[in-house]
């Protein structure tokens, strides 16, 4: 496995300092949000226990009608359900008192549950306030727009000659295609070399395997406008491309706004991801787009679940996917599976090969997750 990196000075650059700060902020926020999810789930479990104690027949009747009734409850639904259970309990308690006298034991249990619920609700309110303050203070950037589909990339008019500030490009007869390739990288944010080459070949009406395209890419790499990253993944070699600092400057001089590449976004948000996992995430996103699915790596998912890829076809409901290069799943990752299954009703997984696929299916079934 080899990584292509641009030379760096001994002192960290402003971008490196900024990226380090952003990674720390994102890690802290992710841990905070996950703890909030755990606390919210504990609150729901306690509320459900109280409701079952107050009106067990009501809960069982509704679960019989809809097995996912509890999972689909929103905050206001929990409040209404608890009020209804309390009303039924008081009605039953009145009936019991009329026939058998006092129900002191049940009353004491109910009082204790009420105290626990109140403490948890107060704690959740504090956590919500802290989270809102944290997000407001950080002013985290929103998720970028989803990359376009192959064949649907819209490029603005490009200059007919290289920017004068870059004499190494002066007189280049390959500039029209060089500018298109740099523009494709800047506009789409794609990182897969294959996807970028195929898109340029489509626009030029030539074969993706044409020698002219290979020479074009080789020339841009030699000019240090593009960084090439080769990663061993799933028994083969994946190649990711990113604009170098000089490449970004050329794109800016062409009047383009440079989109953060999928590879850079993934390594920024997931600094602990292995090279193989990062490559497989980018390859999955690229493969999904060739099949008509709009895809985005490390999206901002609902409930802040740290998923790997978001895919969506036309107006269908989006699906969030985990990419798993290994067949052994850590406990924290399995908990993320549970969060996703609770959110979208199932857990969507992508394995590196058929053997890993069977192992992941077995793990999901043992965890009681639908897929």
Secondary structure, DSSP 8 states (H G I E B T S, - for coil): -B-------SS--HHHHHHHHHHHHHHHHHHHHHHHHHHHHHHHHHHHHHHHHH-HHHHHHHHHH-TTTTTT--HHHHHHHHHHHHHHHHHHHHHHHHHH---HHHHHHHHHHHHHHHHHHHHHHHHHHHHHHHHHHHT----------TT--------SS--TT-GGGTT-TTHHHHHHHHHHHHHH---BHHHHHHHHHHHHTS-TT-HHHHHHHHHHHHTTSEEEEEEEETTEEEEEEEE-HHHHHHHHHTT------HHHHHHHH-TTS-HHHHHHHHHHHHHHHHTT-EEEET---GGG---SEEEE-TTS--EEEEEESSS---HHHHHHHHHHHHHHSS-EEEESSHHHHHHHHHHHHHTT---
